[in-house]
């Protein structure tokens, strides 16, 4: 069945969604699991001693690439086991994995592919990533700002506003920007996006972890060096507790000390007081983006939430208190990917399709297609069309060494 693919490769995790051709039109985008378990695929690459890479795994810090997206545009490459790797090259490897994985699940190549990127990226970063994608044989991938793909995701679920703000609260980044529906009915970014690197869900986890360390200070001190294993498990346990508190009002942070298991009760009220300064900072940044555009909150048709951290009830509460109309999504962590799939469908079929057979499987968006979604890379219309789709074999990495990409399929052997 013909399908289009939307992707988001974030600093902490990656997501994908597909829209399939059904009954003469593209269906609603559906998220796709990128590993055997339903958990999001971590945006990490572990370089093995034999020179291969495993996706979604971490290990020796000298061999693990993480937070890669935020490094795109840096002049200094990442050093993995002593070898330099440009960040955009590693992003292209992650993109290749997503494309190949989804292609195996769907049994065919995508008709069009859109990759969502931070809205604050300028031409330099976009061109670096586009070049890295071309070098990996992924020239058919279209880049679009995350604010645009998030807006398209909400529109696909019924949001009909013309002017909105996107509030993207991810794993370790925050981004806010305005979007407006253009005469073609597509969204485009308005004004200058605002962002805070390093402020995301991990900051909220650390606030909770600090509370737990304070509560268990005496026990941790008594355990001495033996408490290190407990502290290594603390971040993941605080992340789990944070997720519990998005839907419940009480949870326990559960840890194992040398003397036995311990539980630290945490209420939603306690957690919200711990994270309130960080969440308030994101709301203030969004308000700054609105004011910089010469607008007021009352002029907005909605604030579109995206990113896993936006699930926290305090986010909607503080936005509403600032006079901002909030639009939620069932799975905000996948919003950028599902919106990218919507944009891919618009590229593949930019005008209503008359009754007849579906478009041929395996095709790609062509530069000559009338009025596609505005490409974020602003490439000229006379640029050669994308390369035809290919089946992706193990990829060569930068010389002097030749290395292959090994896709992580969990522990299934």
N, C-alpha and C positions, 0 to 999 in steps of 0.2 A: 504494500500500500504506500503511495507517495506520502512523504512527510517533510516538514521543515524543522530545523533545529535552532533553539536558542540556548545560549550558554552565559554563565557568569563565573569568572574565576576571581574569587576574592582573596584577600590576604590570609584568611583563616580557613575558608572552605569554598568548594565549588559546587555549582548546581547546573542542571540542564532541564529543558522541557521540549516536548515535541508537539506539533499540531499536524494532524493527519487529514488527508483529502478524503472526504466522505460525502456522498450524495451531492456532488457538484459544488462543494464549498469546503473551506478549511475548518476543521473542528476546533473546539476550545483547547488551548494548550494544556498539556498534562505534564507534571514533573516526572523525571526519569531518575531512578536510583542509579548512582554511578559506581556502586560496588555491591557485593552480594548482600550486605545488610542495608536497611533503609536509612541509616545514619548518613549525614552529609559527608562527602569526600573531602578530607583535609587537603588544603592546597600546599602539600609538602612533597619534597622529593628527597629520597634517601639514596645516596651514592654508595653502592656496594664496593667492597675491595676489588672485585673483578671488573669494575668500571661500568656496570649496569645501574639503572635507576629503578627504584620501586616507588610508586606513587602512593600517597596517603599514609606513609610511615615516617616515623622519626627515630633517631638513634643518636650516635655520636654527633655532638654539635658540629664537629669539623667536617662531617659528611652529610649534614642535613640542611636543605634549603627550605626556609619558611619565611613568611612575610614577603614573598617575592614580588607581588604586584606593586607594593610601595617602593620597590627599588628600581622600577623601570624609569629610565631617564638618568640614573646615576652614571657617572663616568667610571666609577670603580666597580669591576665585576665581582660576583660572589666567588669566593674561594672554597671549593669543595675538595677536601683531601689534597689540597695544594694546587689544584687545577682551576683556572679562571673560567667562569661562565657568565655571559651577559644575562641580566635578569629577563629580558624579553625573549631570549632563547629558551629559557626554562618555562616561561608562560606558554610559548608555542608548543613545547612538549606536553604540557598539561592539556592544552586545547586539542592536540592530536589524540591524546588518550580519550578524552571525552567523545570526540567525533568517532573514533574507532569503536569504543565501547557501545555507544548508542547505535551505530551502524550494525553491530553484531546482534543487538537486541531486536532491531527493526527488520533485519534481513536485507538491507539495501542502504545506499548512500542517500544523504539528505538532498532535497531539491534546492534548498537555500539554507545558509547558516549565518546567524548573527551572534556576535560576541559583545556583551555589554562591558563597558569600561568606565572608570570614574569620570564623572562629569567635569571635574576640574582639570583633566588632562588637556594640555595644549597640543599644537600640531607636532611638536618634536616627539613627544611620547607616543602619540598615535602612529607617527611614521616609523618609529623604531619597532613597535609591535607589528605593524603591517609588513614591514620588511622581513622580520623574523618569521612571520606566518608564511610569506611567499617562499622563503628559503626552505621551509619544511613542507612545501607542496600544498599549502593551505591558502592559496590565493583567492579562493572563492568566498572566504570569510569576510563579512561586512562588520565594521566596528560602529557601534552606536553608544552614546552616553547613557550611563545608568539611569539618570533622571528621565530620559525619554522612554527607555524600556519599562521602567516602573510605571510611568503614566499609561503606557499602552496596556500593561497588565491590568491595571485598575479599570481602564476603559472597556477591556474585554469582559469584565465582570459587571458592567453596567454603569460605571461612572461616566457621566455625560458632560461634565464641566469643561469650560474653555480655558480657564486660568486656574492653575493649582500650584501648590508647593510640594516638593518631594522631600520627605524626611527619611533618610536612609541611615539606619543605626545598625552597623554590622559588628563583626567580631572584634576588630580593633581600629575601626575608622568610623567617622561620622561625616555625612555630606548632606547639604541642603541646597536646593536650587528651585527656581520657578520654571514652570513649563506652560506653554500656550499652544492651543490647537490652531494650526495654520489653515489657510483656505482649502487645502487638500484633505483636511480632516485628520492630519497627523500631528503629533506633538513635537515641539522643538524647545530647546532650552532658551530661557529669557534671562538676560543679565549675566552676572558673574556668580558661579557656584561658590558656596562657602563650605569649608571643610576643616576638620580637626583630626589630624593623624594621631594615632595612639589612644583615642577616646572611643571605646566600643564596649562590647559585652565583656571582654576580658578585664576591663577596669572595674566593672560592676562585680565580677567574680572576686577580684582582689579585695574589694571593699568588704565583702562577706568573709573572705579568708582572714583578713585582719581582725575582724570581730571574733572569729573562731579561735585564732591564736591567742587573743587576749583572754577569752574565757578559759582556755586550757593552758594558760601560761605556767601555772604551778606544775601541772602534770608533765608538760613538755620539758621544763627545766629539770625535773626529777629524772626523766628518761635519758637526758644527756644526748650523746651521739646516736643512741638507738632510736631517737625520735625522728631522724632524717627520713626514714621510709614513710612515716606518717605525714610529714610535711610534703613529700613528693606526691602523695595521693590527694592532698588537700585541694589543688586547683580544679581537678576533674570533679571532685565531690561537690565543690561549691557551684560549679556550672550546672550539675544535676539539680541541686537544691534551687538554684535560680529558676530553672525551667519549671520545677514543681510549684514555685510561688507565683508563676504567671497564671495558674489556674486554681490554685488552692490558697488557703490563708495560713497554713501552718505546715512546716516540714522539719526534718532533723538532718543535720550534717553528721554523717556516720563515719567514724574513723577507727583505726586499730592502733592502740598504743602497746608498748611492750607488756604492760600490765593487763591488757584486755581491751575489748571494744568500748568505745565511748560514743555518746550522742549529744549533740549540742542543739537544743530546740531553737528554731528561728521562726518568727511570725512574719507575715507579709508586711505588717506595720514596721517591725524592726528593720527589715531589709530595705524598705522604701526610705527610711530615715538615713540609712547608710549611703544610699546611692542618690539621694535627692540633689546634692550639689552637682554631680556629674550630669544628671538628666536635665536639670535646670540650665546648665551651660549649653546643651544642645538646643533647647527651646529658644534661648536668647540668640543663638547663632542663626536659627531659622528666622526669627523676627528681624535680625539685622539684614538678612537677604531680602526680605520683603520691603523693608524700609529703603534699602539701597536701590530698589527698583522704583521708588517713588509711589509705593502702594501701602495700603493698610490691610490688616487681617480681614476686615469686612469685605474687601474686594475679591478675596479668593473664593473659588467654588469648592475647594477642599484641600486638605493636607493629606497626601498619600503616603502611608506608612510602608516601609520596606526594611528588611534586615531582621535577623533573629531577635536582637535586643529590643526592637520596637514592640514586641509582644507584651512587654512589661506593662501592667495596668497604669503605673505612675506616668508613663509617657503620654498616654491619651488624656489622663487627668490634667497634667500641667499644660498640654497644648490647648485643651478646652478652656482652662482657666485664663489663658492668654487671648481668648477670643478667636481661636483658630478652629475651623470646622474639620473634624477628623474623619478620614476614610480608612477603614481597616481592611485587611485581607486575610483569608483563612490561613495562608502560609506565607507570611511576609518574607521569610528567608528565601523563598523561591520566586519572589515577585519579579526581580530583574531578569531571571531566566525565562519565565513564562512570557513576560513582555517582549523579550528578544525573539521568542518564537512567533509572537503576534507580528512583530516587524518583519520577520523572515517570510511569513505568509503574505504580507503586503508587498514585499519585494517580488516574490514569485508570481503573484497575481495582483498587480497594482490597480486593476479596474474590475468591476463586477463581471463574473464569468457567465457567458450565455450557456443555456442548456447544451450539454454535449459531453464528450468524454473528458476525463480529468487530464491535467497536463502530464506529459511523459515523465515517467520515473527516471530519476538520476540526473535531471536537468539542474541548472543553476541560474541564479539571477544574472541578467546581462546588463551591461552598462546602458544598452540602447532601450531598455524597458521604459515606457513612459511614466514619468513622475514617480519614481520610487521614493521610499523614505529617505529624507535628506541624510547622506552619509556623513558620519562624524569626521571622517578624514578629509573631507572637502576635495576629493580628487577630481580632476577635470573630466568632463564628459567624453573627451576624445582619448582617454586612457584605454589601453587594450583591455578587452573583457577579461574576467577572471578565467583562470585555467579550468579545464574540465575536471569534474570530480574524479578522484582516484581512490583505490583501495589502499589503506595505509599499512605498510610493512614497517618493521623496526627501523627507527630513524637514526641517521648518523648525527653525532654531536661534533662540536668544533674540533678541528685538528689542534695538536698533533695526534691525539688519540682518537680511535674510532670506538664509539660506545653505542650501546643499544638501549632502548627504552623498554623496561619491563613493567607491565601493568600489574598493579596489586589486585589480586582477587581474594583478599582476606586470607584466612588460615585453612582454606579448603584443600590444601595440599598441592 
